[in-house]
Amino acid sequence: MPLPDIKLETPRLGEPYLLTPGPLTTSYAVKEAMLRDWGSWDDDFRSMTYEMRTRLLDLLGGGKSAFDCVPMQGSGSFSVEAMLASFIPREGKALVLANGAYGLRSAQTLRYLGRDHIVLDKGDYLPPRGKEIAGILTDDPEITHVVAVHCETSSGILNPVEEISEVTYAAGRKLLIDSMSAFGAIELKASDIRYEAIVSSANKCIEGVPGFGFIIARKSELKAAKGNSHSLSLDVHAQWSHMNKTGQWRFTPPTHVVAAFLEALRAHEAEGGVASRGDRYTKNRDVLIAGMRELGFETLLKDRWLSPIIVTFFCPADKNFVFDTFYHSMKKKGFIIYPGKLTIVDSFRVGCIGQMDEHVMQQVVAAAKETLEEMNITNAAPPAIALEERAKLAA
């Protein structure tokens, strides 16, 4: 069916929409919450920290009483490193499940930490599956932990964490989940999926701003983590112990970011929680993909593995297509997209998360259509090699 004739609108406050997996487009209320200064030791801020931790635990649903929440200053990668260093003992060994840049980053982090590990690298197209994980765990009894990425944003693939969890614990091992780009929009109920810890960040599906991450871990693992960390500032046990004793962060907290995040958490609850947030993002994705495919674009992933977080599209084969030109034209129209991270073929990514709905995604498609016309491209179909590689690796 033909694309609707949509007049592009100017984003709020004259800002472009961030079609990325975070930082992302935030609400005016979240921005406004950062206008007040807070004392990091003050009772009011300690109450804010407590409310934030409690609200995050509430997102686990049933089974939350076995867990506690530990916020950590810094970007999401800081918190991933803190989780890996604190919960994998120095004599432990990890199996890292990788199908993109962020799984590989966990492996790189473990190399820096001096933790023994092996990597199951599935490339860009495929998820790790239970049978192959079970085989590796059977063959290598020294493995103590499995590290998995919930949503791999370098491709947009949604990994089967429930299946991964089942084989991990059937083999008597422990699971750590990097849910950086999925937590808050895709269920990770502790009553349904077993894990020792998950990690995420303020500027993802909760729709806050960058400045800290958080680890949600079993209290038993937090107690056992004492002395594991290589780092003073990234020691999850020390941060947890200090917070529970004093209500304060050990070192200067990002006070304004916490205030903004609390506002985002309240909005998340008002929207209907994890399920409703995920439904909105899924509708965003479906509208985006339908429109882009109408223009000839092809997704990297088959529908089965598409997440509602971010979608990777192959770049068109047309010789007139230059990504930088496409990028800057989309930006002028109010939309900042993401370059691709694939190693085989050229691609770009479009995020579905943040303060956006299906109507904004219709505008994104209209902007892409207009940009292709400006570039004198009549069809956005990818090169044959892109589809050949996808078919070969997905076979």
C-alpha positions in Angstrom: 0.0 0.0 0.0 1.2 3.6 -0.7 2.8 5.5 2.2 0.7 8.2 3.7 1.4 11.8 2.8 2.7 13.0 6.2 3.8 16.5 7.0 7.0 16.4 9.1 6.7 18.1 12.5 9.4 19.8 14.5 10.3 17.9 17.6 9.5 19.5 21.0 11.9 22.3 22.1 13.4 22.3 18.6 15.4 19.1 19.4 15.8 16.2 17.0 14.4 12.8 18.0 17.2 10.5 19.1 16.5 7.2 17.3 19.2 5.5 19.3 19.3 2.8 22.0 20.2 5.5 24.5 20.8 8.4 25.2 17.2 8.8 23.9 14.5 11.4 23.6 13.2 12.3 27.1 10.1 14.0 28.3 10.0 17.7 29.3 9.1 16.6 32.8 12.3 14.5 33.0 14.4 17.5 31.8 12.6 19.9 34.2 13.4 17.6 37.2 17.1 18.5 36.7 16.6 22.2 37.4 16.9 21.8 41.2 20.1 21.2 43.1 20.3 18.5 45.7 22.7 17.9 48.6 24.1 14.4 48.3 24.1 13.8 52.0 20.7 15.4 52.7 17.8 13.4 54.0 15.7 14.4 51.0 18.2 12.9 48.5 18.7 9.8 50.6 14.9 9.3 50.4 15.1 9.8 46.6 17.8 7.1 46.4 15.7 4.7 48.5 12.6 5.3 46.4 14.5 4.7 43.2 16.0 1.4 44.4 12.6 0.3 45.6 10.8 1.2 42.3 13.5 -0.7 40.3 13.0 -3.8 42.4 9.3 -3.6 41.9 9.9 -4.1 38.2 11.1 -7.7 38.9 7.6 -8.7 40.0 7.3 -11.9 42.1 10.5 -13.0 43.8 11.9 -9.5 44.2 12.4 -10.0 48.0 15.5 -12.1 47.2 17.1 -9.2 45.4 18.5 -5.8 46.1 19.3 -2.9 43.8 22.7 -1.1 43.7 23.1 2.0 41.6 26.6 2.8 40.3 27.9 6.1 39.0 29.1 6.2 35.4 27.9 4.9 32.1 26.3 1.5 31.5 29.7 -0.1 30.7 30.9 1.0 34.2 28.1 -1.1 35.7 28.7 -4.1 33.5 32.3 -4.1 34.6 31.3 -3.7 38.2 28.9 -6.7 37.9 31.4 -8.9 36.2 34.2 -8.1 38.6 32.1 -8.4 41.7 30.2 -11.6 41.0 32.7 -13.7 39.1 35.3 -14.7 41.7 39.0 -14.3 40.7 39.3 -18.0 40.5 36.0 -18.3 38.5 35.6 -18.8 34.7 32.9 -17.3 32.5 31.3 -18.4 29.3 30.4 -15.2 27.4 27.6 -15.5 24.8 28.3 -13.0 22.1 26.4 -12.0 18.9 27.5 -8.4 18.6 29.6 -5.6 20.0 28.3 -5.7 23.6 28.8 -9.4 24.2 32.3 -9.0 22.8 32.8 -6.0 25.1 32.0 -8.2 28.1 34.8 -10.5 27.0 37.1 -7.6 26.6 36.2 -6.5 30.1 37.0 -9.9 31.5 40.4 -9.8 29.8 41.2 -6.5 31.5 40.0 -8.0 34.8 42.2 -11.1 34.4 39.2 -13.4 34.7 39.4 -16.7 32.8 36.7 -17.0 30.1 35.7 -18.4 26.8 33.5 -16.9 24.1 30.7 -18.4 22.1 30.6 -15.9 19.2 27.5 -16.3 17.0 28.3 -13.4 14.7 25.8 -10.7 13.9 22.7 -12.7 12.9 22.0 -15.5 15.3 21.2 -16.0 19.0 23.0 -18.5 21.2 20.8 -21.5 21.7 20.4 -23.8 24.7 21.7 -27.0 23.1 25.1 -25.5 22.2 25.4 -23.8 25.5 24.6 -27.0 27.3 27.3 -28.8 25.3 30.0 -26.2 26.2 29.1 -26.4 29.9 29.2 -30.2 29.8 32.6 -30.2 28.1 34.1 -27.5 30.5 33.3 -28.1 34.2 35.6 -25.2 35.2 33.0 -22.7 33.9 31.2 -21.1 36.9 29.2 -18.3 35.2 27.4 -17.6 31.9 27.3 -14.0 30.7 24.5 -13.1 28.3 23.2 -9.9 26.6 19.5 -9.6 26.7 19.1 -7.3 23.7 22.2 -6.9 21.5 21.8 -3.4 20.2 24.6 -3.7 17.6 22.1 -5.7 15.6 18.8 -5.4 17.5 18.6 -9.1 18.2 16.6 -10.2 21.2 18.3 -13.2 22.8 16.4 -16.1 24.4 17.4 -15.5 28.0 14.8 -17.9 29.4 16.2 -20.7 27.4 19.8 -19.6 28.3 18.8 -19.6 32.0 17.3 -23.1 31.9 20.4 -24.7 30.5 22.7 -22.7 32.7 21.1 -23.8 36.0 20.4 -27.3 34.8 24.3 -27.5 34.5 24.7 -26.0 38.0 26.2 -22.7 36.8 25.2 -19.1 37.4 23.8 -16.5 35.0 24.6 -12.8 34.7 22.5 -10.8 32.3 23.4 -7.5 30.6 19.9 -6.1 30.1 21.2 -2.6 29.4 18.8 -1.9 26.5 15.9 -4.1 27.5 15.1 -3.7 31.2 12.0 -1.8 31.7 10.4 -2.7 28.4 10.9 -6.5 28.2 9.9 -8.6 31.2 12.7 -10.1 33.4 10.5 -11.4 36.2 12.6 -13.1 38.8 9.7 -15.6 39.3 9.9 -16.7 35.6 13.6 -16.5 34.7 16.4 -17.4 37.1 19.6 -15.3 37.3 22.0 -14.0 39.9 22.2 -10.4 38.6 21.2 -8.1 35.9 22.5 -4.7 34.9 21.0 -1.8 33.1 21.3 2.0 32.8 19.3 5.2 33.5 19.2 6.3 29.9 17.5 3.3 28.3 14.0 2.0 28.5 13.1 3.8 31.7 13.7 7.0 29.6 16.0 8.9 32.0 19.2 10.6 31.1 22.8 9.3 31.2 24.8 9.3 34.4 24.5 6.0 36.3 23.7 2.4 35.9 22.3 -0.1 38.3 22.8 -3.7 39.3 19.9 -5.8 40.6 21.4 -8.9 42.3 20.5 -11.6 44.7 21.3 -10.7 48.2 23.2 -13.9 48.6 25.4 -13.0 45.7 25.9 -9.5 47.1 27.1 -10.9 50.4 29.4 -13.4 48.7 30.9 -10.6 46.5 33.0 -9.1 49.3 36.6 -8.9 48.2 36.1 -10.0 44.6 36.3 -6.6 42.9 39.6 -5.2 41.4 38.4 -1.7 41.9 37.6 0.7 44.7 34.9 2.7 42.8 33.3 -0.3 41.0 33.0 -2.6 44.0 29.3 -3.5 44.1 29.5 -5.1 47.5 31.1 -2.0 49.0 28.5 0.3 47.4 25.6 -2.0 48.6 26.9 -2.3 52.1 27.5 1.5 52.4 24.1 2.3 51.0 22.2 0.0 53.3 24.1 1.3 56.3 23.9 5.0 55.6 21.4 5.6 52.8 24.1 7.4 50.9 26.3 6.7 47.8 29.9 6.1 48.7 31.2 8.8 46.3 29.5 11.9 44.8 26.3 10.8 43.2 24.8 12.3 40.0 22.1 14.1 41.9 20.3 15.7 39.0 20.3 12.5 37.0 18.7 10.6 40.0 16.0 13.3 40.2 15.3 12.9 36.5 15.3 9.2 36.7 12.8 9.2 39.6 10.5 11.3 37.4 11.0 8.8 34.6 10.2 5.9 36.9 6.9 7.5 38.0 6.0 8.1 34.3 6.9 4.5 33.6 4.4 3.3 36.3 1.7 5.7 35.1 2.1 4.3 31.5 1.4 0.8 32.8 4.8 -0.5 33.7 7.0 -2.9 31.7 4.2 -4.5 29.6 2.8 -1.2 28.4 6.2 0.4 27.8 7.1 -2.7 25.7 3.8 -2.6 23.8 4.5 1.0 22.8 8.0 0.2 21.6 6.7 -2.9 19.7 4.2 -0.7 17.9 6.9 1.8 17.1 9.0 -1.1 15.6 6.2 -2.5 13.6 5.2 0.8 12.0 8.9 1.6 11.3 9.6 -1.8 9.6 6.4 -1.8 7.6 7.2 1.6 6.2 10.9 1.1 5.5 10.2 -2.2 3.8 7.7 -0.4 1.6 10.6 1.8 0.5 12.7 -1.3 -0.3 14.8 -1.5 2.9 15.6 -4.9 4.3 16.2 -5.7 8.0 19.3 -7.5 9.1 17.3 -9.9 11.2 14.4 -12.2 10.4 11.2 -11.2 12.2 11.6 -14.0 14.8 14.6 -12.3 16.4 13.6 -8.6 16.0 13.5 -6.7 19.3 11.3 -3.7 20.0 14.4 -1.8 21.0 16.4 -1.0 17.8 16.3 -2.3 14.2 19.2 -2.7 11.9 18.7 -2.0 8.1 21.0 -2.9 5.3 22.2 0.1 3.3 20.8 0.3 -0.2 22.8 -1.1 -3.1 22.1 2.0 -5.2 25.3 3.8 -6.1 23.8 7.1 -5.1 23.4 6.0 -1.5 26.0 7.6 0.8 25.3 7.0 4.5 26.7 10.4 5.7 24.4 12.2 3.2 21.5 10.1 4.4 22.4 10.7 8.0 22.6 14.5 7.7 19.5 14.8 5.7 17.6 12.8 8.3 19.0 15.0 11.0 17.9 18.2 9.2 14.4 16.7 9.2 14.6 16.1 13.0 15.8 12.5 13.3 19.2 11.3 14.5 19.8 7.7 13.5 22.7 5.4 14.4 25.4 4.0 12.1 25.7 0.2 11.8 28.2 -2.1 13.6 28.2 -5.0 11.2 31.5 -6.4 9.9 30.3 -7.9 6.6 28.0 -5.3 5.0 27.1 -1.7 5.4 24.1 -0.9 7.6 22.4 1.6 9.9 20.2 1.4 12.9 17.0 3.1 14.0 15.9 3.0 17.7 12.3 2.5 18.7 12.7 3.6 22.3 12.3 6.9 24.1 9.5 9.5 24.1 8.1 8.5 20.7 5.0 6.8 19.5 3.8 5.3 16.2 3.0 8.7 14.8 6.6 9.8 15.2 7.7 6.5 13.5 5.4 7.4 10.5 7.3 10.7 10.3 10.6 8.8 10.3 9.5 6.7 7.3 8.3 9.9 5.6 11.7 11.6 6.2 13.5 8.5 4.8 11.3 8.5 1.7 11.9 12.2 1.2 15.7 11.8 1.7 15.8 8.9 -0.8 14.1 11.2 -3.4 16.6 13.9 -2.7 19.4 11.4 -3.3 17.8 10.2 -6.5 17.3 6.7 -5.2 14.1 5.0 -6.4 14.6 1.7 -4.5 16.3 1.1 -1.2 16.9 -2.7 -1.7 20.3 -3.9 -0.3 23.1 -5.5 -2.3 22.7 -9.2 -3.1 25.6 -10.1 -0.8 23.7 -8.8 2.2 20.8 -11.1 1.7 23.1 -14.0 0.8 25.1 -13.6 4.0 21.9 -13.3 6.0 20.5 -16.5 4.4 23.8 -18.4 4.9 24.3 -17.5 8.5 20.7 -17.9 9.4 20.4 -21.4 7.8 
